[in-house]
Amino acid sequence: MTPILAFDIETIPDCAGIRRLYDLPAELPDAEVAEVAFQKRRATAGNDFLPPHLHRVIVISCVARDDEGIKIFSIGEPERDEKAAIARFFDAIERKVPQLVSWNGKGFDIPVLNHRALIHGVCCTRFWELGDEDQAFRYNNYVNRFQTRHLDLMDQLAMFNSRNFAPLDELARLAHLPGKQGVGGAEVWPAYRRGEIQPIRNYCEVDVVNTFLLYLRFQVVRGLLSQERHDAECALLRDALARRPEPHWQEFLSLWQS
């Protein structure tokens, strides 16, 4: 089977980079450094959501499905620094050439990863292949918005029209899936400053499992997966989660089974 890699990231402001860009004092606390960037963003965009190059990646959560089974895992802090985490993610693409699956991955996650990979000098030849070396990538690559080697479910379901974008949590719950749990996206930065790395990782993992389950449902809608195969894939995922001792997976399963 073609390997599948569903992914999601969580980020915080790149305070070191913001200090450099705006010539801020080294002793200025990170919270105040970030607030400078937020204020500048509000002045230009009307909101404080920073552009991709000013985000620092702290976790990349994945669901990996291949012939060996299914794995749910996170890479990033505290085990790896940003460069190492991004390098491992792109190395998986380089080695396995998977079907990428995301929710708003083309709108946010990949632009962040691309900018940060450029800053750190992380190479991924396969990701940037457009068909010059491999003809199969000319008509289906990771870069083109309208091709599906990277399937951004939010963008695809909305027919590439931002007015139709649906939040992951709402669509997951409408589809009788658990939806988001724990730390919300807006709370990641405060939680990180409190040292709550594990709750952030848990939150990101739950998001990516919801994304993977919606992907399975979408494959049924597309006629690429039978209902029987869909149910078997869900059972495989249930079994994998049931073997995990972490409380957030026990909560997820209880919500999924209700």
N, C-alpha and C positions, 0 to 999 in steps of 0.2 A: 504494500500500500504506500501511497505518497505520505510521507510524514506530515503531521499537522502540528503547528506551533501557534497556539493562542497566547497572547501576551498583553500585559498592561504595565504601566509604570506609575510610580509616585515620585514627586519632585518637591524640592524646596528652592527658595531663591539662592542663586550663586553669590553669596555674600562676598567672597574673595574677588570674584570678577567685578561685582558692582563697585567695590572699593576702588579697584583699578580704573574702571571706566570713569568714575565721577571724582576721582582723586580725594577719597574720603580718608580720614585719619585711621591708622591701624588700630588705635585703641577704641574706636567707636564700636559699641556692642552690635552683634549681628542683627538683633531686632530693630535697632535704629537704622542700620545700613539698609535692611530690607524695606523699611518704611520710606526711605528716600526714593528707592526704586518704585514703590507703590504709588507715591505721590506724583512722580514724573509720569507714570503710566496713566493715572487718573486724568492728568492734565491733557494728555494727548489722545487717549482712547475712551475716557469716561468710565473706566473700570480699573481695578488693580491687578488684573490677570497679566502676568509678565509675558513678554515675547519668548519664543522657544530658546534663544541663546542665553537667556538669563535664568533659566531653570537648571538646577543641579539634580541629577538622577540619584535617588537613594535606594530604590528597589525596582527590580524588574521581575514580575511574577509571571509564571508560564504554566500552561497545560501542554504537555508534549505527548502526542499519540503516534505510535509507530508499530511496526510488527512485533516489537518486544513488549508492548503493553501501553500503559498510561502512567504519566508521572505529573505530579503537581509540585512545583518548587519555586523558590525565590532566590535571586542573586542580588547582591548589593550589600549595603551596610547591615551589620557591623563586620561581616567577614571580608568583604572586598571594597576597595575604593571605587569611585565612579568609573575611572578608565578601565579597570579590570572587569567590572560588571558589564560595561558596554562591549568590551572586547569579547567576552564570553558569549554574549547574545549574538553578535554578528558572526562569531566563529561557528555557532550552531547553524546559521544560515549558509555559511560557506561550505560546511561539511555535509549537511543533510538536504539542503535545498528544499525546505519544507513549504507547505501551504501555510502562509501566515494568516492569522485571524485576529481581528481586533475590534474594538468599539471606539470609533473616532481615532483610530491609529494613524490614519493618513492626515487627519486634521491636527493632531497634537503629538502623540507618542513618537511617531517616526520623525517628524521635524525636530523634536527635541533631541532624539538620539542622533540624528544626522549632524546637527550643529555641535553637539557635545563630542561626537566622534571626530569631527574636523578639528575642534580645539585640542583634543588629546592625540590626534594622529592615528586613529584606529582604522585599520584597513578591512574592507570587505568587498572583494572583487565581484563576488556572485550577486550581492545585493544590487550593485550598480550596473550589472550586465544588461545591455539593451539590444542585444542581437548581433553585435559586431563579431563576437567570438562564438556564440552559440545561437544558431538561427531560431531555436525554439523560444528564445527570450524576446525576439523581435515583436511577436504578437501576444506575448503574455509574460510580463516582467513585474518586478516589485515596485517600480517607480511610477508607471503610468496610472493615473487616477482611475481610468475606466477599464483597467485590466484586473484580473482577479487572483494573480499569484499571491498578492496581498489582498485579502478580502476584508475590507472595512465594513462591517455589518451596518453601522449607523448610516454611513454614506450611501451604501448600496440600497438599503431599504427605503431611504428618502429620495431615491432616484437622483442623487447628487444635487439636491436642492436643500440648502440650509434651513429654509422655512419649514421643512418637513422633519427635521432632526428630532429624534425621541431620546430621552434620557435612558440610560441602561437600566437603572433601578426600576423605573416605571414599566418599561416594556417587559423586563424579567418578571415582575410581579403580575402583570396582566397575563403572562404566559404560564402562571401558576408555578413560578420558580421562586427561590428564596429572596432574590434581590440583595441589595447592599446590607452589610452588617458592620457595626463598630464605627471606627473613626470615619467621618465624612471627608470628602475631598477638601473642603474649605478648612478643615481642622488639622490637616497634615502638618502645616508649618508650626502652629502652636504645640501640637503633640510632639513633634521632633525636638522643639526647644525644651520640652519637659523630659526628654530622653526616652520617649515611648516608641522605640523602634519596632518592637515586636507587634504591637497593635496596628501599626501602619502596614507592616508586612501582611498581617492577617487580613486586613481590609483589602489590600491589593489582590491577594490570592482569591478571596471570595468574588471579587469583581471578575477576575479572569475565568473562574469556573462558571459563573453566570454567562459570560460571553461565549464560552465553549458550548454550553448547553443550548444557547440560542442559535449558534452555528449549526449544531446537529439538527435542530428544528428547521432551519433554513434549508439544509440539504434535502430534507423531506419535501419541503415546498418546491424546491427546484427539480424534484424528481430524481435526484442523484443518490438518495438513500431511502431504502424501503422502511416502512414503519417497524418491521421486525428487526431490521439492522439498527435502527434508531434506538429501539428499546434495549437491544443488546449492548449498545455503546453506553447508554445511561446506566445499565446494570454494572458494567465494568467500572464506570466512574464511582458509582455508589460503593462498590466493594473496595475500591482504592481508598475512598474517604473513610469508610468504616474501620479500616486498619490504622487510621491515624488517631493518635491519642489527644491531639490539641482540641481544646474546648470549642474553638470557632467552627471546627468541622462537625462536631457533635451537634452544635446549634444549627448549622447549615442543613444537616441531614434531617433533623427534626422538623425544620420548616419545609424542606423539600417533600417529606413524606406526608405532610398534613393535607 
